[in-house]
Amino acid sequence: MTTPRPVVAVLGTGIIGAPVARNLAKDGFTVRVWNRTRAKADALAADGVHVADTPADAVDGADVVLTVLNDGPRVLEAVRAAAPKLAKGTVWVQVSTVGEDIDAIGAYAAETGLVLVDAPVLGTRQPAELGKLIILAAGPESVRPTVQPLFDVIGSRTVWVGEDGAKGESSRLKLVLNAWVVALTNGVGEALALAKGLDVDPKLFLDAVTGGPLDSGYFQGKSGVVLSGDFTPSFSVDNAEKDARLAAEAARRTGLRLDGVEAARDRFARASALGHGGEDMAAVYFASFDGTEGAEASDASASASVKPQD
């Protein structure tokens, strides 16, 4: 006898949440979604997803609730709003990058009788659309048969790091990974800014790196974003600033100095102040320029013809 698939509620349909909901629906799951701005969720109706007006409506009768929101406070706000329709024993899969707010999330799950799986993901828009996120999961063995089929649809790999989602093992691992991501992104931006400042052809920079030990798919992707001038976000500058802040705050609480992460946070904030907050995080490139120089850099990027390698 085939075990019926769980009904899934997805709270948050942004860059990650929307493709997660779409892929689950396409694979045959019954999916209900809610988003603070309903217009961003309405497009999912064409994929057979039910769009709800409130978090409570979305989770009513759901077996699994995925929260895919910007940060810990917004995650808690949405789940508290859903609480009147959340049955005890419902599996709550926390997908967002929440840092040490996982403590408050874990406490609320225990208080309300929800089974918490802390499962932040590694990946941005394209991996989410392709179902190739990497899921960093911590949760009890008893619910893994329920959530693993979902993870297999939205991700290429699941890394189980613990059995108690409230301990925050997954969320702490995500902070470590984010420290590496912001370092790579800022490195690309600063190198290309220096090339512009020194009047070095950026194609020579890419040619020198390509195929060598300094090359990577991430390098090719982010340098290509800058040089094409197409900053359609796969992950925004403002979200990257938030992630850098969470990593820096966690480090300070342990007595560590992460000077590079602190500098990255400042650069993301500066790029945002220059008007690039909603653009792809590669737009941190503009933090190297001030005022009209930044606008000129943007124009130069838009006219560049260098393309990243596949």
Buried (B, 14 or more C-beta within 10 A) or exposed (E): EEEEBBBBBBBBBBBBBBBBBBBBBBBEBBBBBBBBEBEBBBEBEEBEBBBBEBBBBBBBEBBBBBBBBBBBEBBBBBBEBBBEBBEEEBBBBBBBBBBBBBBBBBEBBEEBEBBBBBBBBBBBBEBBBEBEBBBBBBBBEEBBEBBBBBBBBBBBEBBBBBEEBBBBBBBBBBBEBBBEBBBBBBBBBBBBBEBBEEEEEBBEBBEEBBEEEEBEEEBBBBBBBBBBBEBEBBBBBBBBBBBBBBBBBBBEEEEEEBEBBBBBBBBBBBBBEBBBBEBBBBBBBBBBBEEEBBEEBBEBBEEBEBEBEE
